[in-house]
């Protein structure tokens, strides 16, 4: 299944045969499962971003304090 987003209105849902509804629900659950799996698998990337962001922020704060004269 592609990552295309499908919008189903209430009217079209009510007109849809049961087998099409079941297929649509099945595909939606599969798509959600893949999306959640992607989010769960990128925790290490998020942790790395936090680490490097903290290091850059800390260095910028240290430089700013020394230049601003607060540390003197």
C-alpha positions as CSV (number, residue, x, y, z in Angstrom):
1,X,0.0,0.0,0.0
2,X,1.3,3.4,-0.8
3,X,1.5,6.3,1.6
4,X,-1.3,8.1,0.0
5,X,-3.9,9.6,2.3
6,X,-7.4,8.6,1.6
7,X,-10.4,10.7,2.7
8,X,-13.7,8.8,3.1
9,X,-16.8,10.9,3.8
10,X,-19.6,9.5,5.9
11,X,-21.8,9.5,2.9
12,X,-19.4,7.4,0.8
13,X,-18.8,5.1,3.8
14,X,-22.5,4.4,4.1
15,X,-22.7,3.6,0.4
16,X,-19.7,1.3,0.5
17,X,-20.2,-2.5,0.4
18,X,-19.2,-4.4,3.5
19,X,-16.2,-6.1,1.8
20,X,-14.8,-2.7,0.7
21,X,-15.2,-1.4,4.2
22,X,-13.4,-4.4,5.6
23,X,-10.6,-4.0,3.1
24,X,-10.3,-0.2,3.9
25,X,-10.1,-0.9,7.6
26,X,-7.5,-3.6,7.1
27,X,-5.3,-1.3,5.0
28,X,-5.7,1.5,7.5
29,X,-4.6,-0.7,10.4
30,X,-1.6,-1.9,8.4
31,X,-0.7,1.7,7.5
32,X,-0.9,2.8,11.1
33,X,1.2,-0.2,12.2
34,X,4.0,0.7,9.8
35,X,3.9,4.4,10.9
36,X,4.1,3.5,14.6
37,X,6.9,1.1,13.8
38,X,8.9,3.9,12.1
39,X,8.4,6.1,15.1
40,X,9.5,3.4,17.5
41,X,12.6,2.6,15.5
42,X,13.9,6.2,15.4
43,X,14.3,6.6,19.2
44,X,18.1,6.4,18.8
45,X,18.0,9.2,16.3
46,X,15.9,11.4,18.6
47,X,18.3,10.7,21.4
48,X,21.3,11.6,19.3
49,X,19.6,14.9,18.3
50,X,19.0,15.7,21.9
51,X,22.6,15.0,22.8
52,X,24.1,17.1,20.0
53,X,21.5,19.9,20.6
54,X,22.4,20.0,24.3
55,X,26.1,20.1,23.5
56,X,25.7,23.0,21.0
57,X,23.4,24.8,23.4
58,X,25.8,24.4,26.3
59,X,28.7,25.6,24.2
60,X,26.7,28.6,22.9
61,X,25.7,29.5,26.5
62,X,29.3,29.2,27.7
63,X,30.5,31.5,24.9
64,X,27.7,33.9,25.5
65,X,28.5,34.2,29.2
66,X,32.2,34.7,28.6
67,X,31.6,37.4,25.9
68,X,28.8,39.1,27.8
69,X,31.0,39.6,30.8
70,X,28.7,37.7,33.2
71,X,31.4,35.2,34.0
72,X,33.9,37.9,34.9
